[in-house]
Amino acid sequence: MALPDDIVLSQTDPRPMYQQIMGRVKQLVALGDWAPGQQMPSIRQLAVALQVSVITVKRAYLELEREGVIVTRQGKGSMVVEQPGASLRPHREELREHLVAAARLAAKLGMSPDELAEQLVEIHNDTAEDSR
Amino acid sequence: MTTQALRLVGLEKAYPDFKLDGINLELPEGSVMGLIGPNGAGKSTTMRILVGLVQQDGGQAFVLGRSMPSDQVAVKRDVGFASEDMRLYAQASIRWHMDFVRSIHPDWDENHAQALLQRFDLQPHHKVKGLSHGQRVKATLLLALAHRPKLLILDEPTVGLDPVARHEVLGELMDVLSDTDRSILFSSQNTQDVEQISDIITFIDRGRLIESQDKESYLDSWRRLRLEVPTSASLPELAGVVYGRGKGTLRVATTNRFEPAMTQAFQSAGITVQSVEPMTLEEIFLATVHLSRGVPG
């Protein structure tokens, strides 16, 4: 059972609350804590548990559905999609956005593509060590 | 059509130095409306009309489908009301107050009342005079909740509460909403509370309704843009965009009609958009009041 307790919101997170909920659900699904086909908490359940408005959770669920992370069936509530590969697509898009922003900044700083790539590899190795 | 827990049509009430000026408002069943506005905006007057403590001069108020004040006996059975300035009897105990309210409310649910005592950590034999502010607020809320009202009207329910009590109170309000047909109207100076639990946000200023909208699209329509304006470029006139004062290269624009195309409009005017930031309800509240009063932000 996917538990509302798996989601914790932060007041210092600058993102709107619905995006925080989306981000957390995507992580839970990507890591497999919320398995494919698993029943999601109902919108009202999650709203009560997080003490946020129903409309906020509803919006998060709608956008998660649009991104193909969850499916909602009339009368049955929402569940995590069966094919987990599909839910990684938003991550790819997000990564691309970050890379575009990085490339722009690098150009502003007069950095060559090689220099940028070098830094990226360095950072990648550092974080790989951290998560080990 | 969804059932409306509340429907106000051209509601008016005049006092010597204040006028509630034709308020139109709808609250669908099962949702939470947060009422915000500066002190003296007309929030309390509106709520008092809804619970029959004040009678309007003009316009109509329908509460749970019934007309106020003509159907007020029936309305009061299904409405729970608590206000910040409500006084309990200092010499009497919480239990005494519970018995009193129970004697006039046929729908009083003693099991629910007991559960609320526990959740709010209140001792029924304690006299009101010995209670802290937070305990008094919770006792008042208990008295408003124990008959399981269909509509809860709360004037400043969280004012002066410590973080723990505030969390308990908000949690209890959200619990009310586990039932899909129960609704809440509450006012608060604390925009964070309103932002957190409301489905609909309603602004009132100087007796007038400024805005009443679903929270998500409302917050979404507001953005602050940080702009880098080269001396060769000039700021374009865009609908719904207000520029902050300042003359330098770095400027700030605020808008209540944001759409992604806006960024392109700036870029084609030769202006770099450094960032597009969402705004908190508090920031939007200030901007709205300034805008409606014609004061530049």
HADDOCK unambig.tbl for C-alpha pairs under 7 A between the chains (distance, minus, plus):
assign (segid A and resid 44 and name CA) (segid B and resid 178 and name CA) 6.20 0.50 0.50
assign (segid A and resid 48 and name CA) (segid B and resid 174 and name CA) 5.08 0.50 0.50
assign (segid A and resid 48 and name CA) (segid B and resid 175 and name CA) 5.99 0.50 0.50
assign (segid A and resid 48 and name CA) (segid B and resid 178 and name CA) 6.91 0.50 0.50
assign (segid A and resid 51 and name CA) (segid B and resid 170 and name CA) 6.94 0.50 0.50
assign (segid A and resid 51 and name CA) (segid B and resid 171 and name CA) 6.10 0.50 0.50
assign (segid A and resid 51 and name CA) (segid B and resid 174 and name CA) 6.08 0.50 0.50
assign (segid A and resid 51 and name CA) (segid B and resid 197 and name CA) 6.42 0.50 0.50
assign (segid A and resid 52 and name CA) (segid B and resid 196 and name CA) 5.03 0.50 0.50
assign (segid A and resid 52 and name CA) (segid B and resid 197 and name CA) 4.63 0.50 0.50
assign (segid A and resid 53 and name CA) (segid B and resid 196 and name CA) 6.26 0.50 0.50
assign (segid A and resid 53 and name CA) (segid B and resid 197 and name CA) 4.17 0.50 0.50
assign (segid A and resid 53 and name CA) (segid B and resid 198 and name CA) 5.28 0.50 0.50
assign (segid A and resid 53 and name CA) (segid B and resid 199 and name CA) 5.57 0.50 0.50
assign (segid A and resid 54 and name CA) (segid B and resid 199 and name CA) 6.50 0.50 0.50
assign (segid A and resid 55 and name CA) (segid B and resid 199 and name CA) 5.37 0.50 0.50
assign (segid A and resid 56 and name CA) (segid B and resid 216 and name CA) 6.49 0.50 0.50
